[in-house]
Amino acid sequence: MKITSTNNYIEEIILDLERISNINFRNKQRKVIEYIATLNFKKVGVTVKKLRLQFKYAKHYSEKVIHELKNHNILKSSGIRDGHMMTYFLTNMQDHIPIVEDFKVRKNSVHHKKGYDIDQNLIMTLFKAITNQPGGFHDIRLQTRLNYSGDYDRLALQGQSRWSLNSDRNKTKVKEIRLSPFRAAKLQVSPNGTVEIYIGASRNPYSLYKDIGLSELMADLGKIESIFHADLSTSNPLEYFLDWYIIRLDYNFDIKDLKASYISESRGKLQVKDLSGLYQYYVKQLPTEGAVLRLENRLSFPKPYPTIKEFMDRLSK
């Protein structure tokens, strides 16, 4: 979802870095980080030379700046060189690092065979990931209703709280919002009062088996609810969010230490009896983790759909 401009996105990245590092960046330091973020956004790593040329620094001072940013966990080595110089990316922009050779499909690999011939070591690693740790949830689709269907007409198509029409034919009103630097939501309201909510969190899945993940989801649902409060100027625009229905969501396990060259294709589907279902796997780049191998299963629910509360109750058992 394209929610904000590049400048707004970079500002969110910097605010997130301040939170991670517990540092309020000074003006000079902020300008350096803004420059690095702008490069990283274009999938380009900063080097000592780039920093020196941009800010007219002496070489030793550029080296000192990069060293200090690394020590404060603000900057990470990408493992990729520009000439003889190492390139660096911000800690929370590692998803912009170009995929290096180890993470590309090797056409001459003994594992590259038609039909997804997969190494047994990969099978065991994936199985251990599922059995030894809880996964995360992302790409969540929810459904609820306006308490008063006539409020559909009050969602403005102009002004500061502007919604847009999905099409002139179905008249669905749409708004996209950013929940955090790495999570966004798309809100859709039909003329009959049905509200559909799509939460994209692929780059930062919710750990719903942990208290912090539950708190983050509750906070984000509250942000979504507040949009309707503000745009309709009413205290009770929707059903209570714990009563919203879950239509589907994706469940994922991310494996950090497994090279993608172990798999026969860069994307694929995996059907293994021990995994109890059909999973797809692919290389995923995450903001703070870099490239991981993601194993993913889509959970779709038949009617009657479970409410958020019912789903949470199931997870706790």
N, C-alpha and C positions, 0 to 999 in steps of 0.2 A: 504494500500500500504506500502510495506516495502522499505523505501527510504534510511535510514541511519542506521549506526551501533548504538548499545546501547550507546556507549561513545559519539557519535555525537548528539544523541537525548538528552542525559542528559545535554550536553553543551548548546543546544538550549533552554532547560527548564530553565537553570540558567540565560541565557541572557534575556529570557522573564521575569523572576522574577526580574531582575535588572530594566527592563523597568517598570514593575508594581509598584515596591517599590521605584523607583527613587533612588536606592542605588547602588554604585559600590562596590561589595563585596571585602573585603581585603583577602589576601591569606589564613589566618587562618579560616576566616568565610566561604570562598569558599570551603575549604576542608570539613567542617562540612556539608555544603549544598550538596556537591557532594555525601557524604556518605548517607545522608538522601534520596536523589534522587535515588541512587542505590537500597536502601531498598524499597522505594516506587514503583520503576519499577517492583519489584518482588511481589507487593501487600502486602508488610510488612510495618507496621508503626514504626516509631522511638519511643523509650521510653527513659526516663531518664537513666535507667539502660544500655540500648544499647549504648547510647552516652558515658556514664561513662566508659564502658568496652573498647569501640573502641579507645577513645582518652586519657584514663587513667585520666579522670577528677575526682575530688571529687564530691560527690553527690550534694552538694549545688551549685557547679559551673555548673553541667549539668542542674540542674533546672533553673539556671539563664540564660543559653544559650537558652533553650527552651522558657522561658518567654520572652526574648528579641525578638526572632524570631516571636513569636505570636504577640507581640506589634507592630512589623513592618509589619504585615499582610503577612509574609512569610510562616508561619506555621499555620495549622488548626487542631483542634481536630477532630478525625475521629468518635468519639462516641463509639469506640470499645476498650475494655481493653485487655491487655496481662497480665494475672494474675490480680493483683490489680492495675497495672499501665495503664494510658491512653496512647493510641498510637496517633501519629501525622503524617500528610502528608503535603507536600508542597502545598501552595495555588493553584498552577496551575497543581497539579497532583492528584486532588480529583477523577478523573476518574479511578484511580488505587485502590481506597478504596474497599475492598471486600464488596459485597452486604450483608447487615445484615438482620436479620430475618424479620423485618418489611417490607423489599422490596422483600421477597421471596413469592412464591405462597403458600398459606395456604390450604392444601388439605382438611382440615375439615371446611373451611370457608363456611358460608351460601351462599356466592356469587360464590362458585366454583361449577358450574353446567354446564353440556354439553350444548353447543350452545351459550356460552358467555352471560350469564344472567348478566346484568350490573345494578348496583345500580343507581337509578335516580339522586342521588347527584353527581355522576360522570358525567352523561350526562349534568347536568346543569353547572358543573365546566368547562367541555370541551367547551360547547357552549359559556360561558362567556369569555373564553380564546380567542376564535376566534373573537368574536364581539367587545371586548374591547381593543385589542392590535394587532399591526401588527406582523406577524411571521417572520421567517428567511428562507433562501434558502440554500440548500446544494446538494451534489451529482449532479453536473451540467454537462450535456453532450453537447458539442459544436461541430460544424463542419465548416471547411473552406477549402481553397485550397492553395497550393503553387502557387505563381504567374508564376513560370516556372516549369512545372512538371519534367523536367530533373534534378532539384535540388535534387530529391529523391536519385539519384545515388551518390550525394556528401555528404550525411549524413553518416559519418564514422562509421564502425562497430568495430573500435579499436581506441586506443589513449585516450586522456583526455576527449574528447567530445563524448565518445563512445555511440552508439545506439546498440540495439540488435534486432535480427530477431524474430518476433512473432512465425513464423513457416516457414519451408523450402517450404511449399506449397503455402501460400498466399503472402509471401515476405514482409509483413507489418513490418516496422521498428518502434521500441518502445523505449521510454525513460521515466523514472519516475523521478520527481523532487519534492523537498519540497519547498513550497511557504512560509511557516511560521511553527512554532512548531506544529500547529494543523490543517494545511491544506496542501494538496499535489495534484499533478497533474500527470496524465498519458497521454503522447503524442503518437499518432499513425499516421504514414504516409504510405499511400498505394503507390504502383508503379505508379498509374495514377495521383498522386499528391493530392489526397484527404487527408485532415488532420482532425483527430478526437481528441478531447481534453476532458478528464474526470477530473473534479475538485472535489476532495473529501474534504468536509468541515463539515462532520457530527458532529465533536466535537467542531466546531466553525463556525456555520452558518453565512452567510452574511445577515445583516439587511438592505436590499435594499430599504426599505422605509425611511431610514435615510441617511443623507449625509455621515456619517462615513462609513456605509456599502457600499455605492456606491463607495467611494474613495478606500476602501480596495479591492473591486473587480476590479476596473480599474487598481490599482497598480499590482495586481496579473496577470491580463491579459497582462500588460506591461512586467512582468517578463517572462511570457511564450513566448511572442513575442521576447524578448531579447535572449532567448535560440536559436531561429532560426537565429537571426541576427549573433550571435557568431559562431554557428556551420556551417553556410553557407557563412560566411564572405561577407554578402551582406546587403544593406541598406533597401531593400524592398522585403523580402522573402515571405510574406503572404498578403492576403487582409487585409485592415484596421480592427482592432479588433472590432470596433463597428458594422462592417458589417458581423461578424461571425454569424452563425445561431445557435439558441438554439433548440436542439432536445427534451430535457426533463430536468426537475429538480424537486427536492423534496421541498415541502413547509411544514414547521413545526411550531408547537407551543409547548413550553416547560413550564410545570407547576411545580413549585418548592415545593409547600406546600401540595401536595396530595400524600398520601402513596399508594404504589402499591397494598397493600392488598385490596383496594377498587375494584380492577378489578378481573374478574373471572380467567384470565390466565395472565401469564407474557408477552405474546404477543397476539395480536388478531386484528380482523378487526371490524370496527364500522360503521354501516350504519344507519344514523339518518336523517330524512327528513329535520330538521332544519339546519343541517350542509351542506346540498346541495352537497353531494358526498360521496365517499367511503374513509374512513380514516383507517389507521392502528395505533395502539397505542402500546407502549412498554416502559419499564423502560430504560432510557439512562443515562449513567454516563458522566458528562462533566468535563473538567479540572478544571474550577474555580467555578463551581456551585454544583458539586457532583451529586447525583442521582436525576433525574427529571422524570416526566411522560411526554413522548413525543407523541403528536398527529401529524400524518404525512399524507400528500396527495401528490401523484406523479402527476405532470403536464407533460403530453406528448402532443406534438404539431404535427398536420398533415401537410403535404406539402401543400403549400409552407411554410417552417419553418420561424418563425419571426427572424429578426436579433436582436442582443443585443440592438441596439438603439430602434427598434420598441417595444421590450419588456419593456425597461425602460420607454418609452413614455406611455405605457399602465399603468404602476405602478403609474405614476405621476398624472393620471387623477382621 
